[in-house]
Amino acid sequence: MFLCVMESVAASWGKRIAKRRAELQYSQRRLGELCGGVAQPTISKIERGDLVPGDELKWKLAGALQLPLDELFAYPAIIPPFPAVA
């Protein structure tokens, strides 16, 4: 269950990053450059949801994409509530 939720979170973050990158008309390569030399394949993996960026890269992505960190990496509404303990 937890792995599925994290995959969904990573995919949601990736879509948000790709959408904002497109709005700014940045290529994946350009975004990587703005993040301090992150390789284009790494940006691609993040956008596909195959890689969750570490904290330092999250800050760099938010800065490069001109969005507050908490907006760019907000948790999606797809996370189900924990079941009540009986």
N, C-alpha and C positions, 0 to 999 in steps of 0.2 A: 504494500500500500504506500509506504513512505517513498519508495523509489519511483513509483508512478507519479506521485505528487511532485517530487523534485524534477522529474522529466518535464512535467507540465509547466512548472515554474520556469525552468530553463528555456523552454520553447516560447513561453510568453515574453520573457525578457528579450530573447533573440528577435522575435517579431517586432518588438518595440524599438530595438536598436536599428534593425534594418529599415523600418519605416522612417525613423528620424534621420538616418543617414541619407535616405532617398530625398527627403524633404530639403536637406541641405545640399543636395546634389554632389555628395562625396562618393567616390569609389571606395571599395573595401580597402584598397591599397592606401588611399589618401587618409582614411580614418585611422589605419594602422600607423601611418606616419605621424599624425596628430597625437597619437597616444604614446609617442616616444619610440617608434620603431617596432611595433607589433607586426608580425608577418601577416600577409593577406589571408593565408589559410587558417590562421587562428581566428581572425575576424569572421571568416566564413563559418567555422565550427560554432562560434558563439551565436551567430545569427540563426543557425539551424537548430540550436538548442543542444548540440552535442558536447558543448564545453561550457561550464559555468566559470566565469572570470573570478579571479581572486579579488580581494578587497582593493588592492592598489590599482589593478586594471579597471575595476568598477569606477573608481574616482577619475581615472584618466578618460574613460569612455564618456562619463557624464560631462566632464569639462569640454572634451572635443565636440560633443553633440549639443553643447550649450543648454543642458537641462540639469535641474537639481538631482542629486543622487537618489533621493527618496522617490522622486517621480519616475526616473528611468528604471529603477529596480524595485518598484512597488510590487507587493505580492498580488497576484491575480485573484479574482473572486472565485476561482475554481477550486480553491483549497476547502475541502469539506471540514465541518466542525468535528472535533473529537467526540466520540460517543460518550454518553454519560456513564459514569461508573456506578454500578448498582450496589 
